[in-house]
Amino acid sequence: KDLNVALNRAKAEKERLQAAYNTLVAEFRHGQES
């Protein structure tokens, strides 16, 4: 059970980081265009 909790936390953290990365890339591309 503890392993599942740890895996779920890692998955959520990975998704959060991916979202943050996507936001940075989108802002960078927007900045490059102007």
CHARMM internal coordinates of N, CA and C (Angstrom, degrees):
IC EDIT
DIST 1 N 1 CA 1.4757
DIST 1 CA 1 C 1.5354
ANGL 1 N 1 CA 1 C 110.43
DIST 1 C 2 N 1.3252
ANGL 1 CA 1 C 2 N 116.53
DIHE 1 N 1 CA 1 C 2 N -44.51
DIST 2 N 2 CA 1.4625
ANGL 1 C 2 N 2 CA 119.16
DIHE 1 CA 1 C 2 N 2 CA 179.05
DIST 2 CA 2 C 1.5172
ANGL 2 N 2 CA 2 C 111.36
DIHE 1 C 2 N 2 CA 2 C -61.52
DIST 2 C 3 N 1.3537
ANGL 2 CA 2 C 3 N 115.52
DIHE 2 N 2 CA 2 C 3 N -35.42
DIST 3 N 3 CA 1.4576
ANGL 2 C 3 N 3 CA 119.15
DIHE 2 CA 2 C 3 N 3 CA 179.55
DIST 3 CA 3 C 1.5243
ANGL 3 N 3 CA 3 C 110.54
DIHE 2 C 3 N 3 CA 3 C -64.48
DIST 3 C 4 N 1.3209
ANGL 3 CA 3 C 4 N 116.84
DIHE 3 N 3 CA 3 C 4 N -40.39
DIST 4 N 4 CA 1.4661
ANGL 3 C 4 N 4 CA 120.71
DIHE 3 CA 3 C 4 N 4 CA 178.69
DIST 4 CA 4 C 1.5239
ANGL 4 N 4 CA 4 C 110.91
DIHE 3 C 4 N 4 CA 4 C -62.93
DIST 4 C 5 N 1.3385
ANGL 4 CA 4 C 5 N 115.53
DIHE 4 N 4 CA 4 C 5 N -40.47
DIST 5 N 5 CA 1.4660
ANGL 4 C 5 N 5 CA 119.54
DIHE 4 CA 4 C 5 N 5 CA 178.96
DIST 5 CA 5 C 1.5294
ANGL 5 N 5 CA 5 C 109.62
DIHE 4 C 5 N 5 CA 5 C -62.70
DIST 5 C 6 N 1.3235
ANGL 5 CA 5 C 6 N 116.18
DIHE 5 N 5 CA 5 C 6 N -43.30
DIST 6 N 6 CA 1.4583
ANGL 5 C 6 N 6 CA 120.68
DIHE 5 CA 5 C 6 N 6 CA -179.40
DIST 6 CA 6 C 1.5272
ANGL 6 N 6 CA 6 C 110.63
DIHE 5 C 6 N 6 CA 6 C -64.56
DIST 6 C 7 N 1.3263
ANGL 6 CA 6 C 7 N 115.98
DIHE 6 N 6 CA 6 C 7 N -41.50
DIST 7 N 7 CA 1.4628
ANGL 6 C 7 N 7 CA 119.98
DIHE 6 CA 6 C 7 N 7 CA 179.39
DIST 7 CA 7 C 1.5182
ANGL 7 N 7 CA 7 C 111.04
DIHE 6 C 7 N 7 CA 7 C -65.26
DIST 7 C 8 N 1.3283
ANGL 7 CA 7 C 8 N 116.48
DIHE 7 N 7 CA 7 C 8 N -41.17
DIST 8 N 8 CA 1.4664
ANGL 7 C 8 N 8 CA 120.17
DIHE 7 CA 7 C 8 N 8 CA 179.39
DIST 8 CA 8 C 1.5216
ANGL 8 N 8 CA 8 C 110.63
DIHE 7 C 8 N 8 CA 8 C -64.09
DIST 8 C 9 N 1.3371
ANGL 8 CA 8 C 9 N 116.25
DIHE 8 N 8 CA 8 C 9 N -39.33
DIST 9 N 9 CA 1.4581
ANGL 8 C 9 N 9 CA 120.12
DIHE 8 CA 8 C 9 N 9 CA 178.53
DIST 9 CA 9 C 1.5169
ANGL 9 N 9 CA 9 C 110.68
DIHE 8 C 9 N 9 CA 9 C -65.01
DIST 9 C 10 N 1.3310
ANGL 9 CA 9 C 10 N 115.97
DIHE 9 N 9 CA 9 C 10 N -42.70
DIST 10 N 10 CA 1.4677
ANGL 9 C 10 N 10 CA 120.17
DIHE 9 CA 9 C 10 N 10 CA -179.76
DIST 10 CA 10 C 1.5243
ANGL 10 N 10 CA 10 C 110.01
DIHE 9 C 10 N 10 CA 10 C -63.90
DIST 10 C 11 N 1.3316
ANGL 10 CA 10 C 11 N 116.36
DIHE 10 N 10 CA 10 C 11 N -40.92
DIST 11 N 11 CA 1.4599
ANGL 10 C 11 N 11 CA 120.49
DIHE 10 CA 10 C 11 N 11 CA 179.80
DIST 11 CA 11 C 1.5282
ANGL 11 N 11 CA 11 C 110.49
DIHE 10 C 11 N 11 CA 11 C -64.08
DIST 11 C 12 N 1.3237
ANGL 11 CA 11 C 12 N 116.63
DIHE 11 N 11 CA 11 C 12 N -44.08
DIST 12 N 12 CA 1.4621
ANGL 11 C 12 N 12 CA 120.71
DIHE 11 CA 11 C 12 N 12 CA -180.00
DIST 12 CA 12 C 1.5276
ANGL 12 N 12 CA 12 C 110.39
DIHE 11 C 12 N 12 CA 12 C -64.07
DIST 12 C 13 N 1.3290
ANGL 12 CA 12 C 13 N 116.04
DIHE 12 N 12 CA 12 C 13 N -40.13
DIST 13 N 13 CA 1.4650
ANGL 12 C 13 N 13 CA 120.10
DIHE 12 CA 12 C 13 N 13 CA 179.86
DIST 13 CA 13 C 1.5279
ANGL 13 N 13 CA 13 C 110.08
DIHE 12 C 13 N 13 CA 13 C -65.90
DIST 13 C 14 N 1.3290
ANGL 13 CA 13 C 14 N 116.36
DIHE 13 N 13 CA 13 C 14 N -40.99
DIST 14 N 14 CA 1.4644
ANGL 13 C 14 N 14 CA 120.68
DIHE 13 CA 13 C 14 N 14 CA 179.10
DIST 14 CA 14 C 1.5224
ANGL 14 N 14 CA 14 C 110.11
DIHE 13 C 14 N 14 CA 14 C -62.10
DIST 14 C 15 N 1.3304
ANGL 14 CA 14 C 15 N 116.63
DIHE 14 N 14 CA 14 C 15 N -43.39
DIST 15 N 15 CA 1.4647
ANGL 14 C 15 N 15 CA 120.42
DIHE 14 CA 14 C 15 N 15 CA -179.84
DIST 15 CA 15 C 1.5266
ANGL 15 N 15 CA 15 C 111.08
DIHE 14 C 15 N 15 CA 15 C -65.78
DIST 15 C 16 N 1.3502
ANGL 15 CA 15 C 16 N 116.08
DIHE 15 N 15 CA 15 C 16 N -36.69
DIST 16 N 16 CA 1.4608
ANGL 15 C 16 N 16 CA 120.09
DIHE 15 CA 15 C 16 N 16 CA 179.49
DIST 16 CA 16 C 1.5331
ANGL 16 N 16 CA 16 C 109.86
DIHE 15 C 16 N 16 CA 16 C -66.16
DIST 16 C 17 N 1.3289
ANGL 16 CA 16 C 17 N 115.63
DIHE 16 N 16 CA 16 C 17 N -42.95
DIST 17 N 17 CA 1.4587
ANGL 16 C 17 N 17 CA 119.67
DIHE 16 CA 16 C 17 N 17 CA 179.03
DIST 17 CA 17 C 1.5242
ANGL 17 N 17 CA 17 C 110.89
DIHE 16 C 17 N 17 CA 17 C -65.84
DIST 17 C 18 N 1.3375
ANGL 17 CA 17 C 18 N 116.27
DIHE 17 N 17 CA 17 C 18 N -38.81
DIST 18 N 18 CA 1.4675
ANGL 17 C 18 N 18 CA 119.78
DIHE 17 CA 17 C 18 N 18 CA 179.44
DIST 18 CA 18 C 1.5280
ANGL 18 N 18 CA 18 C 110.00
DIHE 17 C 18 N 18 CA 18 C -63.12
DIST 18 C 19 N 1.3344
ANGL 18 CA 18 C 19 N 116.57
DIHE 18 N 18 CA 18 C 19 N -40.50
DIST 19 N 19 CA 1.4654
ANGL 18 C 19 N 19 CA 120.65
DIHE 18 CA 18 C 19 N 19 CA 179.45
DIST 19 CA 19 C 1.5277
ANGL 19 N 19 CA 19 C 110.05
DIHE 18 C 19 N 19 CA 19 C -65.17
DIST 19 C 20 N 1.3175
ANGL 19 CA 19 C 20 N 116.54
DIHE 19 N 19 CA 19 C 20 N -40.74
DIST 20 N 20 CA 1.4589
ANGL 19 C 20 N 20 CA 120.55
DIHE 19 CA 19 C 20 N 20 CA 179.68
DIST 20 CA 20 C 1.5272
ANGL 20 N 20 CA 20 C 110.09
DIHE 19 C 20 N 20 CA 20 C -65.55
DIST 20 C 21 N 1.3348
ANGL 20 CA 20 C 21 N 116.10
DIHE 20 N 20 CA 20 C 21 N -40.51
DIST 21 N 21 CA 1.4625
ANGL 20 C 21 N 21 CA 120.71
DIHE 20 CA 20 C 21 N 21 CA 178.45
DIST 21 CA 21 C 1.5189
ANGL 21 N 21 CA 21 C 110.47
DIHE 20 C 21 N 21 CA 21 C -63.74
DIST 21 C 22 N 1.3286
ANGL 21 CA 21 C 22 N 116.77
DIHE 21 N 21 CA 21 C 22 N -44.29
DIST 22 N 22 CA 1.4640
ANGL 21 C 22 N 22 CA 120.85
DIHE 21 CA 21 C 22 N 22 CA 179.84
DIST 22 CA 22 C 1.5228
ANGL 22 N 22 CA 22 C 110.65
DIHE 21 C 22 N 22 CA 22 C -60.86
DIST 22 C 23 N 1.3391
ANGL 22 CA 22 C 23 N 116.26
DIHE 22 N 22 CA 22 C 23 N -38.42
DIST 23 N 23 CA 1.4581
ANGL 22 C 23 N 23 CA 120.74
DIHE 22 CA 22 C 23 N 23 CA 179.31
DIST 23 CA 23 C 1.5342
ANGL 23 N 23 CA 23 C 110.12
DIHE 22 C 23 N 23 CA 23 C -64.79
DIST 23 C 24 N 1.3356
ANGL 23 CA 23 C 24 N 115.75
DIHE 23 N 23 CA 23 C 24 N -43.45
DIST 24 N 24 CA 1.4625
ANGL 23 C 24 N 24 CA 119.73
DIHE 23 CA 23 C 24 N 24 CA 179.46
DIST 24 CA 24 C 1.5239
ANGL 24 N 24 CA 24 C 111.01
DIHE 23 C 24 N 24 CA 24 C -62.53
DIST 24 C 25 N 1.3217
ANGL 24 CA 24 C 25 N 116.53
DIHE 24 N 24 CA 24 C 25 N -43.69
DIST 25 N 25 CA 1.4694
ANGL 24 C 25 N 25 CA 120.87
DIHE 24 CA 24 C 25 N 25 CA 179.73
DIST 25 CA 25 C 1.5271
ANGL 25 N 25 CA 25 C 110.20
DIHE 24 C 25 N 25 CA 25 C -62.59
DIST 25 C 26 N 1.3273
ANGL 25 CA 25 C 26 N 116.70
DIHE 25 N 25 CA 25 C 26 N -42.81
DIST 26 N 26 CA 1.4592
ANGL 25 C 26 N 26 CA 120.62
DIHE 25 CA 25 C 26 N 26 CA -179.47
DIST 26 CA 26 C 1.5272
ANGL 26 N 26 CA 26 C 110.53
DIHE 25 C 26 N 26 CA 26 C -63.49
DIST 26 C 27 N 1.3341
ANGL 26 CA 26 C 27 N 116.85
DIHE 26 N 26 CA 26 C 27 N -41.73
DIST 27 N 27 CA 1.4631
ANGL 26 C 27 N 27 CA 120.35
DIHE 26 CA 26 C 27 N 27 CA 179.58
DIST 27 CA 27 C 1.5241
ANGL 27 N 27 CA 27 C 110.71
DIHE 26 C 27 N 27 CA 27 C -67.52
DIST 27 C 28 N 1.3259
ANGL 27 CA 27 C 28 N 116.26
DIHE 27 N 27 CA 27 C 28 N -38.42
DIST 28 N 28 CA 1.4595
ANGL 27 C 28 N 28 CA 120.51
DIHE 27 CA 27 C 28 N 28 CA 179.55
DIST 28 CA 28 C 1.5227
ANGL 28 N 28 CA 28 C 110.38
DIHE 27 C 28 N 28 CA 28 C -63.95
DIST 28 C 29 N 1.3323
ANGL 28 CA 28 C 29 N 116.13
DIHE 28 N 28 CA 28 C 29 N -45.71
DIST 29 N 29 CA 1.4655
ANGL 28 C 29 N 29 CA 120.06
DIHE 28 CA 28 C 29 N 29 CA 179.64
DIST 29 CA 29 C 1.5193
ANGL 29 N 29 CA 29 C 110.66
DIHE 28 C 29 N 29 CA 29 C -62.83
DIST 29 C 30 N 1.3285
ANGL 29 CA 29 C 30 N 115.99
DIHE 29 N 29 CA 29 C 30 N -40.07
DIST 30 N 30 CA 1.4568
ANGL 29 C 30 N 30 CA 119.80
DIHE 29 CA 29 C 30 N 30 CA 179.61
DIST 30 CA 30 C 1.5349
ANGL 30 N 30 CA 30 C 109.56
DIHE 29 C 30 N 30 CA 30 C -63.69
DIST 30 C 31 N 1.3271
ANGL 30 CA 30 C 31 N 116.06
DIHE 30 N 30 CA 30 C 31 N -40.37
DIST 31 N 31 CA 1.4602
ANGL 30 C 31 N 31 CA 120.71
DIHE 30 CA 30 C 31 N 31 CA 179.38
DIST 31 CA 31 C 1.5240
ANGL 31 N 31 CA 31 C 111.62
DIHE 30 C 31 N 31 CA 31 C -66.65
DIST 31 C 32 N 1.3345
ANGL 31 CA 31 C 32 N 116.65
DIHE 31 N 31 CA 31 C 32 N -34.86
DIST 32 N 32 CA 1.4669
ANGL 31 C 32 N 32 CA 120.75
DIHE 31 CA 31 C 32 N 32 CA 179.98
DIST 32 CA 32 C 1.5211
ANGL 32 N 32 CA 32 C 111.72
DIHE 31 C 32 N 32 CA 32 C -67.42
DIST 32 C 33 N 1.3180
ANGL 32 CA 32 C 33 N 115.86
DIHE 32 N 32 CA 32 C 33 N -32.25
DIST 33 N 33 CA 1.4662
ANGL 32 C 33 N 33 CA 120.35
DIHE 32 CA 32 C 33 N 33 CA -176.74
DIST 33 CA 33 C 1.5187
ANGL 33 N 33 CA 33 C 112.17
DIHE 32 C 33 N 33 CA 33 C -69.90
DIST 33 C 34 N 1.3345
ANGL 33 CA 33 C 34 N 117.04
DIHE 33 N 33 CA 33 C 34 N -35.83
DIST 34 N 34 CA 1.4641
ANGL 33 C 34 N 34 CA 119.84
DIHE 33 CA 33 C 34 N 34 CA -175.05
DIST 34 CA 34 C 1.5280
ANGL 34 N 34 CA 34 C 112.77
DIHE 33 C 34 N 34 CA 34 C -84.46
END
COOR INIT
IC SEED 1 N 1 CA 1 C
IC BUILD
